[in-house]
């Protein structure tokens, strides 16, 4: 167990903490929950940086790191939709993409000789905009700015998903997993 993997596990523990604080009756609960969300984002960047720069990349971390990120993002989406900070169609677009990504990653890992598709630049950019959109929604009252950030996040999410589908198709042709 190395430092990046410990940070990934820590992010899994942040999910129920986020939910607990988000729905708690304390003053500024949303603000404190957002701090937990930011902490998750910082640990995500940190574990990736440490893993790549200190040669600590593991198969286990390559699989669990994006799972922790996706579960945190889905958690935030569900909570924000439940409190009417986001319309249901936003969670449908991003949620369906994330669930399909999890299923696709598990499929490739188990049926294509533990193949892992790394994050692409559009996926990383979509994640950055997702974090920015959540911060804007939580801390800004300007509805136009909120729609712009959510719209850009959705556009980048769709572009990232198309790129992942192209990568999945290439891998499936190379490994013949469709025929298995």
PyMOL commands that place a pseudoatom at each C-alpha (Angstrom):
pseudoatom trace, name=CA, resn=UNK, resi=1, chain=A, elem=C, hetatm=0, pos=[0.000, 0.000, 0.000]
pseudoatom trace, name=CA, resn=UNK, resi=2, chain=A, elem=C, hetatm=0, pos=[1.580, 3.263, -1.140]
pseudoatom trace, name=CA, resn=UNK, resi=3, chain=A, elem=C, hetatm=0, pos=[0.713, 6.931, -0.499]
pseudoatom trace, name=CA, resn=UNK, resi=4, chain=A, elem=C, hetatm=0, pos=[-1.379, 7.449, -3.666]
pseudoatom trace, name=CA, resn=UNK, resi=5, chain=A, elem=C, hetatm=0, pos=[-3.481, 4.371, -2.857]
pseudoatom trace, name=CA, resn=UNK, resi=6, chain=A, elem=C, hetatm=0, pos=[-3.975, 5.578, 0.731]
pseudoatom trace, name=CA, resn=UNK, resi=7, chain=A, elem=C, hetatm=0, pos=[-5.188, 8.929, -0.632]
pseudoatom trace, name=CA, resn=UNK, resi=8, chain=A, elem=C, hetatm=0, pos=[-7.611, 7.093, -2.928]
pseudoatom trace, name=CA, resn=UNK, resi=9, chain=A, elem=C, hetatm=0, pos=[-9.002, 5.082, -0.008]
pseudoatom trace, name=CA, resn=UNK, resi=10, chain=A, elem=C, hetatm=0, pos=[-9.297, 8.319, 1.961]
pseudoatom trace, name=CA, resn=UNK, resi=11, chain=A, elem=C, hetatm=0, pos=[-11.484, 9.731, -0.855]
pseudoatom trace, name=CA, resn=UNK, resi=12, chain=A, elem=C, hetatm=0, pos=[-13.860, 6.778, -0.482]
pseudoatom trace, name=CA, resn=UNK, resi=13, chain=A, elem=C, hetatm=0, pos=[-14.251, 7.702, 3.211]
pseudoatom trace, name=CA, resn=UNK, resi=14, chain=A, elem=C, hetatm=0, pos=[-14.953, 11.328, 2.288]
pseudoatom trace, name=CA, resn=UNK, resi=15, chain=A, elem=C, hetatm=0, pos=[-18.127, 10.324, 0.422]
pseudoatom trace, name=CA, resn=UNK, resi=16, chain=A, elem=C, hetatm=0, pos=[-20.251, 9.436, 3.487]
pseudoatom trace, name=CA, resn=UNK, resi=17, chain=A, elem=C, hetatm=0, pos=[-18.730, 12.403, 5.349]
pseudoatom trace, name=CA, resn=UNK, resi=18, chain=A, elem=C, hetatm=0, pos=[-19.863, 14.701, 2.522]
pseudoatom trace, name=CA, resn=UNK, resi=19, chain=A, elem=C, hetatm=0, pos=[-23.395, 13.257, 2.656]
pseudoatom trace, name=CA, resn=UNK, resi=20, chain=A, elem=C, hetatm=0, pos=[-23.580, 13.515, 6.435]
pseudoatom trace, name=CA, resn=UNK, resi=21, chain=A, elem=C, hetatm=0, pos=[-22.484, 17.148, 6.462]
pseudoatom trace, name=CA, resn=UNK, resi=22, chain=A, elem=C, hetatm=0, pos=[-24.562, 18.079, 3.405]
pseudoatom trace, name=CA, resn=UNK, resi=23, chain=A, elem=C, hetatm=0, pos=[-27.783, 16.903, 5.071]
pseudoatom trace, name=CA, resn=UNK, resi=24, chain=A, elem=C, hetatm=0, pos=[-26.889, 17.949, 8.614]
pseudoatom trace, name=CA, resn=UNK, resi=25, chain=A, elem=C, hetatm=0, pos=[-28.890, 20.668, 10.368]
pseudoatom trace, name=CA, resn=UNK, resi=26, chain=A, elem=C, hetatm=0, pos=[-25.770, 22.698, 11.218]
pseudoatom trace, name=CA, resn=UNK, resi=27, chain=A, elem=C, hetatm=0, pos=[-25.378, 26.248, 9.956]
pseudoatom trace, name=CA, resn=UNK, resi=28, chain=A, elem=C, hetatm=0, pos=[-23.457, 26.488, 6.665]
pseudoatom trace, name=CA, resn=UNK, resi=29, chain=A, elem=C, hetatm=0, pos=[-23.772, 22.743, 6.074]
pseudoatom trace, name=CA, resn=UNK, resi=30, chain=A, elem=C, hetatm=0, pos=[-23.536, 23.165, 2.288]
pseudoatom trace, name=CA, resn=UNK, resi=31, chain=A, elem=C, hetatm=0, pos=[-20.386, 25.261, 2.606]
pseudoatom trace, name=CA, resn=UNK, resi=32, chain=A, elem=C, hetatm=0, pos=[-18.761, 22.653, 4.863]
pseudoatom trace, name=CA, resn=UNK, resi=33, chain=A, elem=C, hetatm=0, pos=[-19.809, 19.837, 2.541]
pseudoatom trace, name=CA, resn=UNK, resi=34, chain=A, elem=C, hetatm=0, pos=[-18.207, 21.737, -0.351]
pseudoatom trace, name=CA, resn=UNK, resi=35, chain=A, elem=C, hetatm=0, pos=[-14.986, 21.919, 1.660]
pseudoatom trace, name=CA, resn=UNK, resi=36, chain=A, elem=C, hetatm=0, pos=[-15.081, 18.116, 1.878]
pseudoatom trace, name=CA, resn=UNK, resi=37, chain=A, elem=C, hetatm=0, pos=[-15.634, 18.000, -1.886]
pseudoatom trace, name=CA, resn=UNK, resi=38, chain=A, elem=C, hetatm=0, pos=[-12.649, 20.325, -2.433]
pseudoatom trace, name=CA, resn=UNK, resi=39, chain=A, elem=C, hetatm=0, pos=[-10.539, 18.150, -0.131]
pseudoatom trace, name=CA, resn=UNK, resi=40, chain=A, elem=C, hetatm=0, pos=[-11.483, 15.149, -2.287]
pseudoatom trace, name=CA, resn=UNK, resi=41, chain=A, elem=C, hetatm=0, pos=[-10.377, 17.057, -5.386]
pseudoatom trace, name=CA, resn=UNK, resi=42, chain=A, elem=C, hetatm=0, pos=[-7.073, 18.033, -3.795]
pseudoatom trace, name=CA, resn=UNK, resi=43, chain=A, elem=C, hetatm=0, pos=[-6.347, 14.448, -2.759]
pseudoatom trace, name=CA, resn=UNK, resi=44, chain=A, elem=C, hetatm=0, pos=[-7.189, 13.320, -6.304]
pseudoatom trace, name=CA, resn=UNK, resi=45, chain=A, elem=C, hetatm=0, pos=[-4.668, 15.724, -7.818]
pseudoatom trace, name=CA, resn=UNK, resi=46, chain=A, elem=C, hetatm=0, pos=[-2.119, 14.907, -5.130]
pseudoatom trace, name=CA, resn=UNK, resi=47, chain=A, elem=C, hetatm=0, pos=[-2.361, 11.126, -5.500]
pseudoatom trace, name=CA, resn=UNK, resi=48, chain=A, elem=C, hetatm=0, pos=[-2.030, 11.403, -9.280]
pseudoatom trace, name=CA, resn=UNK, resi=49, chain=A, elem=C, hetatm=0, pos=[0.972, 13.693, -8.977]
pseudoatom trace, name=CA, resn=UNK, resi=50, chain=A, elem=C, hetatm=0, pos=[2.720, 11.451, -6.439]
pseudoatom trace, name=CA, resn=UNK, resi=51, chain=A, elem=C, hetatm=0, pos=[1.945, 8.255, -8.368]
pseudoatom trace, name=CA, resn=UNK, resi=52, chain=A, elem=C, hetatm=0, pos=[3.279, 9.581, -11.680]
pseudoatom trace, name=CA, resn=UNK, resi=53, chain=A, elem=C, hetatm=0, pos=[6.268, 11.565, -10.416]
pseudoatom trace, name=CA, resn=UNK, resi=54, chain=A, elem=C, hetatm=0, pos=[7.538, 9.027, -7.910]
pseudoatom trace, name=CA, resn=UNK, resi=55, chain=A, elem=C, hetatm=0, pos=[6.821, 5.907, -9.981]
pseudoatom trace, name=CA, resn=UNK, resi=56, chain=A, elem=C, hetatm=0, pos=[4.090, 4.674, -7.623]
pseudoatom trace, name=CA, resn=UNK, resi=57, chain=A, elem=C, hetatm=0, pos=[1.461, 3.874, -10.251]
pseudoatom trace, name=CA, resn=UNK, resi=58, chain=A, elem=C, hetatm=0, pos=[-0.251, 0.569, -9.468]
pseudoatom trace, name=CA, resn=UNK, resi=59, chain=A, elem=C, hetatm=0, pos=[-2.916, -1.397, -11.313]
pseudoatom trace, name=CA, resn=UNK, resi=60, chain=A, elem=C, hetatm=0, pos=[-5.026, -1.244, -8.166]
pseudoatom trace, name=CA, resn=UNK, resi=61, chain=A, elem=C, hetatm=0, pos=[-4.734, 2.540, -7.976]
pseudoatom trace, name=CA, resn=UNK, resi=62, chain=A, elem=C, hetatm=0, pos=[-5.387, 2.951, -11.686]
pseudoatom trace, name=CA, resn=UNK, resi=63, chain=A, elem=C, hetatm=0, pos=[-8.717, 1.166, -11.232]
pseudoatom trace, name=CA, resn=UNK, resi=64, chain=A, elem=C, hetatm=0, pos=[-9.809, 2.529, -7.833]
pseudoatom trace, name=CA, resn=UNK, resi=65, chain=A, elem=C, hetatm=0, pos=[-8.743, 6.160, -8.319]
pseudoatom trace, name=CA, resn=UNK, resi=66, chain=A, elem=C, hetatm=0, pos=[-11.293, 6.942, -11.054]
pseudoatom trace, name=CA, resn=UNK, resi=67, chain=A, elem=C, hetatm=0, pos=[-13.922, 4.893, -9.199]
pseudoatom trace, name=CA, resn=UNK, resi=68, chain=A, elem=C, hetatm=0, pos=[-13.472, 7.085, -6.101]
pseudoatom trace, name=CA, resn=UNK, resi=69, chain=A, elem=C, hetatm=0, pos=[-13.720, 10.202, -8.267]
pseudoatom trace, name=CA, resn=UNK, resi=70, chain=A, elem=C, hetatm=0, pos=[-16.845, 9.032, -10.060]
pseudoatom trace, name=CA, resn=UNK, resi=71, chain=A, elem=C, hetatm=0, pos=[-18.565, 7.966, -6.858]
pseudoatom trace, name=CA, resn=UNK, resi=72, chain=A, elem=C, hetatm=0, pos=[-17.830, 11.357, -5.279]
pseudoatom trace, name=CA, resn=UNK, resi=73, chain=A, elem=C, hetatm=0, pos=[-19.110, 13.168, -8.352]
pseudoatom trace, name=CA, resn=UNK, resi=74, chain=A, elem=C, hetatm=0, pos=[-22.283, 11.075, -8.461]
pseudoatom trace, name=CA, resn=UNK, resi=75, chain=A, elem=C, hetatm=0, pos=[-22.797, 11.692, -4.754]
pseudoatom trace, name=CA, resn=UNK, resi=76, chain=A, elem=C, hetatm=0, pos=[-22.528, 15.442, -5.225]
pseudoatom trace, name=CA, resn=UNK, resi=77, chain=A, elem=C, hetatm=0, pos=[-24.866, 15.301, -8.228]
pseudoatom trace, name=CA, resn=UNK, resi=78, chain=A, elem=C, hetatm=0, pos=[-27.486, 13.338, -6.305]
pseudoatom trace, name=CA, resn=UNK, resi=79, chain=A, elem=C, hetatm=0, pos=[-27.275, 15.654, -3.294]
pseudoatom trace, name=CA, resn=UNK, resi=80, chain=A, elem=C, hetatm=0, pos=[-27.412, 18.830, -5.413]
pseudoatom trace, name=CA, resn=UNK, resi=81, chain=A, elem=C, hetatm=0, pos=[-30.320, 17.464, -7.437]
pseudoatom trace, name=CA, resn=UNK, resi=82, chain=A, elem=C, hetatm=0, pos=[-32.140, 16.421, -4.272]
pseudoatom trace, name=CA, resn=UNK, resi=83, chain=A, elem=C, hetatm=0, pos=[-31.835, 19.986, -2.906]
pseudoatom trace, name=CA, resn=UNK, resi=84, chain=A, elem=C, hetatm=0, pos=[-32.927, 21.438, -6.291]
pseudoatom trace, name=CA, resn=UNK, resi=85, chain=A, elem=C, hetatm=0, pos=[-29.578, 23.110, -6.935]
pseudoatom trace, name=CA, resn=UNK, resi=86, chain=A, elem=C, hetatm=0, pos=[-29.439, 21.223, -10.246]
pseudoatom trace, name=CA, resn=UNK, resi=87, chain=A, elem=C, hetatm=0, pos=[-32.213, 20.044, -12.556]
pseudoatom trace, name=CA, resn=UNK, resi=88, chain=A, elem=C, hetatm=0, pos=[-32.704, 16.287, -12.926]
pseudoatom trace, name=CA, resn=UNK, resi=89, chain=A, elem=C, hetatm=0, pos=[-31.523, 16.261, -16.554]
pseudoatom trace, name=CA, resn=UNK, resi=90, chain=A, elem=C, hetatm=0, pos=[-27.989, 17.264, -15.462]
pseudoatom trace, name=CA, resn=UNK, resi=91, chain=A, elem=C, hetatm=0, pos=[-27.668, 14.201, -13.260]
pseudoatom trace, name=CA, resn=UNK, resi=92, chain=A, elem=C, hetatm=0, pos=[-29.078, 12.078, -16.079]
pseudoatom trace, name=CA, resn=UNK, resi=93, chain=A, elem=C, hetatm=0, pos=[-26.440, 13.213, -18.584]
pseudoatom trace, name=CA, resn=UNK, resi=94, chain=A, elem=C, hetatm=0, pos=[-23.447, 13.131, -16.241]
pseudoatom trace, name=CA, resn=UNK, resi=95, chain=A, elem=C, hetatm=0, pos=[-24.726, 10.220, -14.166]
pseudoatom trace, name=CA, resn=UNK, resi=96, chain=A, elem=C, hetatm=0, pos=[-25.377, 7.970, -17.151]
pseudoatom trace, name=CA, resn=UNK, resi=97, chain=A, elem=C, hetatm=0, pos=[-21.952, 8.802, -18.578]
pseudoatom trace, name=CA, resn=UNK, resi=98, chain=A, elem=C, hetatm=0, pos=[-20.236, 8.045, -15.255]
pseudoatom trace, name=CA, resn=UNK, resi=99, chain=A, elem=C, hetatm=0, pos=[-22.121, 4.800, -14.693]
pseudoatom trace, name=CA, resn=UNK, resi=100, chain=A, elem=C, hetatm=0, pos=[-21.329, 3.649, -18.234]
pseudoatom trace, name=CA, resn=UNK, resi=101, chain=A, elem=C, hetatm=0, pos=[-17.681, 4.578, -17.657]
pseudoatom trace, name=CA, resn=UNK, resi=102, chain=A, elem=C, hetatm=0, pos=[-17.576, 2.484, -14.476]
pseudoatom trace, name=CA, resn=UNK, resi=103, chain=A, elem=C, hetatm=0, pos=[-19.200, -0.477, -16.227]
pseudoatom trace, name=CA, resn=UNK, resi=104, chain=A, elem=C, hetatm=0, pos=[-16.892, -0.110, -19.237]
pseudoatom trace, name=CA, resn=UNK, resi=105, chain=A, elem=C, hetatm=0, pos=[-13.803, 0.112, -17.037]
pseudoatom trace, name=CA, resn=UNK, resi=106, chain=A, elem=C, hetatm=0, pos=[-14.821, -2.984, -15.072]
pseudoatom trace, name=CA, resn=UNK, resi=107, chain=A, elem=C, hetatm=0, pos=[-15.599, -4.831, -18.310]
pseudoatom trace, name=CA, resn=UNK, resi=108, chain=A, elem=C, hetatm=0, pos=[-12.189, -4.018, -19.800]
pseudoatom trace, name=CA, resn=UNK, resi=109, chain=A, elem=C, hetatm=0, pos=[-10.408, -4.868, -16.574]
pseudoatom trace, name=CA, resn=UNK, resi=110, chain=A, elem=C, hetatm=0, pos=[-12.036, -8.279, -16.211]
pseudoatom trace, name=CA, resn=UNK, resi=111, chain=A, elem=C, hetatm=0, pos=[-12.481, -9.314, -19.852]
pseudoatom trace, name=CA, resn=UNK, resi=112, chain=A, elem=C, hetatm=0, pos=[-9.540, -7.667, -21.614]
pseudoatom trace, name=CA, resn=UNK, resi=113, chain=A, elem=C, hetatm=0, pos=[-6.597, -8.928, -19.589]
pseudoatom trace, name=CA, resn=UNK, resi=114, chain=A, elem=C, hetatm=0, pos=[-6.879, -6.212, -16.912]
pseudoatom trace, name=CA, resn=UNK, resi=115, chain=A, elem=C, hetatm=0, pos=[-6.779, -3.422, -19.502]
pseudoatom trace, name=CA, resn=UNK, resi=116, chain=A, elem=C, hetatm=0, pos=[-7.179, 0.034, -18.026]
pseudoatom trace, name=CA, resn=UNK, resi=117, chain=A, elem=C, hetatm=0, pos=[-8.057, 3.033, -20.186]
pseudoatom trace, name=CA, resn=UNK, resi=118, chain=A, elem=C, hetatm=0, pos=[-6.290, 6.109, -18.798]
pseudoatom trace, name=CA, resn=UNK, resi=119, chain=A, elem=C, hetatm=0, pos=[-8.112, 9.399, -18.435]
pseudoatom trace, name=CA, resn=UNK, resi=120, chain=A, elem=C, hetatm=0, pos=[-8.048, 11.531, -21.546]
pseudoatom trace, name=CA, resn=UNK, resi=121, chain=A, elem=C, hetatm=0, pos=[-7.558, 15.291, -21.642]
pseudoatom trace, name=CA, resn=UNK, resi=122, chain=A, elem=C, hetatm=0, pos=[-11.272, 15.913, -22.188]
pseudoatom trace, name=CA, resn=UNK, resi=123, chain=A, elem=C, hetatm=0, pos=[-12.131, 13.753, -19.191]
pseudoatom trace, name=CA, resn=UNK, resi=124, chain=A, elem=C, hetatm=0, pos=[-9.695, 15.677, -17.020]
pseudoatom trace, name=CA, resn=UNK, resi=125, chain=A, elem=C, hetatm=0, pos=[-10.993, 18.993, -18.331]
pseudoatom trace, name=CA, resn=UNK, resi=126, chain=A, elem=C, hetatm=0, pos=[-14.596, 17.883, -17.725]
pseudoatom trace, name=CA, resn=UNK, resi=127, chain=A, elem=C, hetatm=0, pos=[-13.664, 16.989, -14.150]
pseudoatom trace, name=CA, resn=UNK, resi=128, chain=A, elem=C, hetatm=0, pos=[-12.071, 20.412, -13.597]
pseudoatom trace, name=CA, resn=UNK, resi=129, chain=A, elem=C, hetatm=0, pos=[-15.199, 22.105, -14.958]
pseudoatom trace, name=CA, resn=UNK, resi=130, chain=A, elem=C, hetatm=0, pos=[-17.399, 19.835, -12.846]
pseudoatom trace, name=CA, resn=UNK, resi=131, chain=A, elem=C, hetatm=0, pos=[-15.587, 20.997, -9.707]
pseudoatom trace, name=CA, resn=UNK, resi=132, chain=A, elem=C, hetatm=0, pos=[-15.791, 24.621, -10.875]
pseudoatom trace, name=CA, resn=UNK, resi=133, chain=A, elem=C, hetatm=0, pos=[-19.507, 24.281, -11.659]
pseudoatom trace, name=CA, resn=UNK, resi=134, chain=A, elem=C, hetatm=0, pos=[-20.235, 22.846, -8.215]
pseudoatom trace, name=CA, resn=UNK, resi=135, chain=A, elem=C, hetatm=0, pos=[-18.336, 25.728, -6.590]
pseudoatom trace, name=CA, resn=UNK, resi=136, chain=A, elem=C, hetatm=0, pos=[-20.198, 28.270, -8.738]
pseudoatom trace, name=CA, resn=UNK, resi=137, chain=A, elem=C, hetatm=0, pos=[-23.559, 26.674, -7.905]
pseudoatom trace, name=CA, resn=UNK, resi=138, chain=A, elem=C, hetatm=0, pos=[-22.772, 26.650, -4.190]
pseudoatom trace, name=CA, resn=UNK, resi=139, chain=A, elem=C, hetatm=0, pos=[-21.278, 30.119, -3.880]
pseudoatom trace, name=CA, resn=UNK, resi=140, chain=A, elem=C, hetatm=0, pos=[-22.746, 32.261, -6.690]
pseudoatom trace, name=CA, resn=UNK, resi=141, chain=A, elem=C, hetatm=0, pos=[-26.242, 33.659, -6.989]
pseudoatom trace, name=CA, resn=UNK, resi=142, chain=A, elem=C, hetatm=0, pos=[-25.868, 34.665, -10.663]
pseudoatom trace, name=CA, resn=UNK, resi=143, chain=A, elem=C, hetatm=0, pos=[-28.035, 32.209, -12.594]
pseudoatom trace, name=CA, resn=UNK, resi=144, chain=A, elem=C, hetatm=0, pos=[-26.358, 32.982, -15.947]
pseudoatom trace, name=CA, resn=UNK, resi=145, chain=A, elem=C, hetatm=0, pos=[-22.911, 32.093, -14.644]
pseudoatom trace, name=CA, resn=UNK, resi=146, chain=A, elem=C, hetatm=0, pos=[-24.340, 28.896, -13.156]
pseudoatom trace, name=CA, resn=UNK, resi=147, chain=A, elem=C, hetatm=0, pos=[-25.872, 27.878, -16.502]
pseudoatom trace, name=CA, resn=UNK, resi=148, chain=A, elem=C, hetatm=0, pos=[-22.644, 28.670, -18.386]
pseudoatom trace, name=CA, resn=UNK, resi=149, chain=A, elem=C, hetatm=0, pos=[-20.548, 26.488, -16.064]
pseudoatom trace, name=CA, resn=UNK, resi=150, chain=A, elem=C, hetatm=0, pos=[-23.071, 23.642, -16.038]
pseudoatom trace, name=CA, resn=UNK, resi=151, chain=A, elem=C, hetatm=0, pos=[-23.402, 23.858, -19.838]
pseudoatom trace, name=CA, resn=UNK, resi=152, chain=A, elem=C, hetatm=0, pos=[-19.629, 23.759, -20.376]
pseudoatom trace, name=CA, resn=UNK, resi=153, chain=A, elem=C, hetatm=0, pos=[-19.354, 20.849, -17.957]
pseudoatom trace, name=CA, resn=UNK, resi=154, chain=A, elem=C, hetatm=0, pos=[-22.038, 18.910, -19.838]
pseudoatom trace, name=CA, resn=UNK, resi=155, chain=A, elem=C, hetatm=0, pos=[-20.437, 19.644, -23.221]
pseudoatom trace, name=CA, resn=UNK, resi=156, chain=A, elem=C, hetatm=0, pos=[-17.003, 18.525, -22.033]
pseudoatom trace, name=CA, resn=UNK, resi=157, chain=A, elem=C, hetatm=0, pos=[-18.534, 15.450, -20.392]
pseudoatom trace, name=CA, resn=UNK, resi=158, chain=A, elem=C, hetatm=0, pos=[-20.152, 14.413, -23.669]
pseudoatom trace, name=CA, resn=UNK, resi=159, chain=A, elem=C, hetatm=0, pos=[-16.940, 15.051, -25.642]
pseudoatom trace, name=CA, resn=UNK, resi=160, chain=A, elem=C, hetatm=0, pos=[-14.939, 13.025, -23.086]
pseudoatom trace, name=CA, resn=UNK, resi=161, chain=A, elem=C, hetatm=0, pos=[-17.451, 10.189, -23.277]
pseudoatom trace, name=CA, resn=UNK, resi=162, chain=A, elem=C, hetatm=0, pos=[-17.231, 10.059, -27.081]
pseudoatom trace, name=CA, resn=UNK, resi=163, chain=A, elem=C, hetatm=0, pos=[-13.430, 9.910, -26.811]
pseudoatom trace, name=CA, resn=UNK, resi=164, chain=A, elem=C, hetatm=0, pos=[-13.670, 7.089, -24.276]
pseudoatom trace, name=CA, resn=UNK, resi=165, chain=A, elem=C, hetatm=0, pos=[-16.057, 5.202, -26.589]
pseudoatom trace, name=CA, resn=UNK, resi=166, chain=A, elem=C, hetatm=0, pos=[-13.546, 5.532, -29.424]
pseudoatom trace, name=CA, resn=UNK, resi=167, chain=A, elem=C, hetatm=0, pos=[-10.812, 4.183, -27.128]
pseudoatom trace, name=CA, resn=UNK, resi=168, chain=A, elem=C, hetatm=0, pos=[-13.051, 1.328, -25.958]
pseudoatom trace, name=CA, resn=UNK, resi=169, chain=A, elem=C, hetatm=0, pos=[-13.801, 0.430, -29.578]
pseudoatom trace, name=CA, resn=UNK, resi=170, chain=A, elem=C, hetatm=0, pos=[-10.083, 0.350, -30.455]
pseudoatom trace, name=CA, resn=UNK, resi=171, chain=A, elem=C, hetatm=0, pos=[-9.272, -1.815, -27.440]
pseudoatom trace, name=CA, resn=UNK, resi=172, chain=A, elem=C, hetatm=0, pos=[-12.146, -4.189, -28.148]
pseudoatom trace, name=CA, resn=UNK, resi=173, chain=A, elem=C, hetatm=0, pos=[-10.921, -4.669, -31.729]
pseudoatom trace, name=CA, resn=UNK, resi=174, chain=A, elem=C, hetatm=0, pos=[-7.347, -5.314, -30.592]
pseudoatom trace, name=CA, resn=UNK, resi=175, chain=A, elem=C, hetatm=0, pos=[-8.274, -7.714, -27.778]
pseudoatom trace, name=CA, resn=UNK, resi=176, chain=A, elem=C, hetatm=0, pos=[-11.290, -9.273, -29.517]
pseudoatom trace, name=CA, resn=UNK, resi=177, chain=A, elem=C, hetatm=0, pos=[-13.338, -8.963, -26.315]
pseudoatom trace, name=CA, resn=UNK, resi=178, chain=A, elem=C, hetatm=0, pos=[-16.552, -8.533, -28.255]
pseudoatom trace, name=CA, resn=UNK, resi=179, chain=A, elem=C, hetatm=0, pos=[-16.109, -12.052, -29.664]
pseudoatom trace, name=CA, resn=UNK, resi=180, chain=A, elem=C, hetatm=0, pos=[-15.445, -13.622, -26.239]
for i in range(1, 180): cmd.bond("trace and resi %d" % i, "trace and resi %d" % (i + 1))
show_as sticks, trace
zoom trace
